């Protein structure tokens, strides 16, 4: 079954990765899961040049691309979102680069993801990430979240083990219903934990899942 855009058409995706093998492999994978690949590029500038013409739903970019192999993918993603605020962004990286994840999240509302290439365990996991980004959700690799959580000892030390589990899943972009399913508890229990977490971290809760992820990340990186 094809992944669908909000207009109920097959998702239109562009891919940017300077590695020919990885780029072509990703194109074939996307085709296999029913996604329409409307562009594949070896550098970020080429993607941006075609953006208005091909009008993708999601851009999948490597973080490090020519010419400097540092943050070209991140900067291109931010520029693409400036031009197309509704564009979903999924960054892929070989490294945990927390600052890049923060920059991407702060560039817009919803529809963003940051995954580690070597930790995508299955096609279903990748398909799920694309679907969540397409729906306006936030997808973060657990290793990125783990590094963020490890940067502070107080007041995170005040959280119970269950609250830390809930916080980790919140920072990955999970909804309350998804957290409940993952931890095999009721949504009411999740809501109580979320309320307690925000109280202990002195954060204002929000109805937007993306905004609450931003709030948690902003606090953890202070």
QUIDA-V771200 format. One record per helix or strand. SS is the DSSP state (a for helix, b for strand). FROM is the first residue (numbers start at 1). TO is the last residue. Records with the same first field share a line. If there is no record, write none. Layout:
BEGIN
SS: FROM-TO / FROM-TO
END
This chain:
BEGIN
b: 4-4 / 10-10 / 12-16 / 36-41 / 58-62 / 88-93 / 112-116 / 138-140
a: 20-32 / 44-54 / 72-83 / 98-106 / 117-119 / 123-134 / 142-150 / 156-158 / 161-171 / 176-183 / 187-200 / 209-220
END
